[in-house]
Amino acid sequence: MTMNSTTILALLVFLTVSPSATATWFKCCSEHTRYTQECLDITQPPDFVKFFDCFQYWECKSCDYYTLLSLVSAKRCCNIDDLSDCHCPKKDTDSFLDKMFGPKRDDGSRTGGWCADVAAACPTTF
């Protein structure tokens, strides 16, 4: 069953203006997926990304979809020694490296960041 564009637009407008709806609409729950709640929490994009995906593709993607995308991206982009497979156009910038691997320390090392969080939250799939 498909929705017509007016219905989808009305739903998206409602989600945009209703704070209570947007707070829980895109929340992922581990009882409906194969991933742990911690893994879901760290791998989900911001709600506005999910919102625009729903609008662009005329259907909303599942929590598993976004988690799998994040895990695939982590496998490509979480090797600081070789980022050649990473598709991010800003992979050579300090802001990308700080976000992914943590801020640079005085000794040049980096610890933490999104990659460490994903590895800790999704150890069996990372």
N, C-alpha and C positions, 0 to 999 in steps of 0.2 A: 504494500500500500504506500503510495507516495502522497506527499502533501503538496498543495499548490503553493506558488510563491507568496501569495498574500498571507496564508496561514503561517508559513515559515517566518516571514518578515514580522508578523504580529508577535510570534513567539520570541524572536530575537529582541524586539523592542521591549517586550515585557521583561526578559532576562536582563536587559541593560538597565532599566529604570527601577527594577525591584531589588533592593539590597538583600532581602531575605532569600530571594530566589537565586541570585548569583552567588551567594555565600555557600549554598549547598548543591546547586544544580550540577556542577562538574566534579563534585567530590567523589573520589574513588574509594571503594570499600573492598578490603581483601577477601571478604567472603564470596565475592562474585568473580574472582580471578585466581590465577595460579601464583601470583606474586604476594609477598608479605606486605603488610601495610607500610612498613618503613621504606621498602623498595618503591612502592607506588608513590609515596609522598615525595621522595627525592627525584623521581624520574618524570613526573607530570609537568607539562609546560604551564605557564600562567593561564588563567581562565580566558583571557581575551584571545589567546591563540586558539583554544578549543572553540570559542564562540565564532571566530572567523572561519575556522575549518567547517563548522556546521553550515554556515551561510554559503561558503564557497562551493562545497561539495554536495549540498542539499541533504546531508545526513551527518549525524554526529559520530565521531570515531569512538571506539571503546577505550577504556583505561589500559587494557593490554596492548592496544595499538601504540599508544604514546610511550608506554614503558619499553616495549620492544624497540621502538625508534631510538629512544634514549640509550638503551643498552648497545645497540648497533653503533651509534655515534660514539659511545664511550670506548668501545673496542678500537675504533679508528683514531680517536682523538685523545686518548689518555696515555699515550706513550710519549712522554716528553722528549725522548731521545730521537724519535722518528715520527714526525707529524705529516709525512708525505701522503698518507691515505686519508687524512682528515680533509673534509670538504669545506670547512669553514673558511670564508674569504679573509677573516681577520686572525687566522691561526698564528701569525707571526707577530702579533701585537702584544704589548705588555698587559693590556686589560684582559685579553683572552687567556694568557698564561696565568695571570693572577686569579681569575675566576676558576679556571680548570684545575690548577695545581697549587693554589695558595700563593700569597705574596712572597716575593724573593727576600730571603734573609741576608744578613751581612756576609755570610760565608758563601752565598750564591745558591744555596739549596732552597727547595720549596717543599712544604708539607701541607697537606690539607686540600682544600678546594673541592670542587664538585666531583672530580674523579675519585678522590679518597672517600667521599660520602657515598658514591654509588657502589664502590667496591665493598664498603662496610655494610651497606643496606641490602645489597643484592649479591652476596658472595657466591651462591651456587650458579648464578647465571652470568656472572661477569667474567 
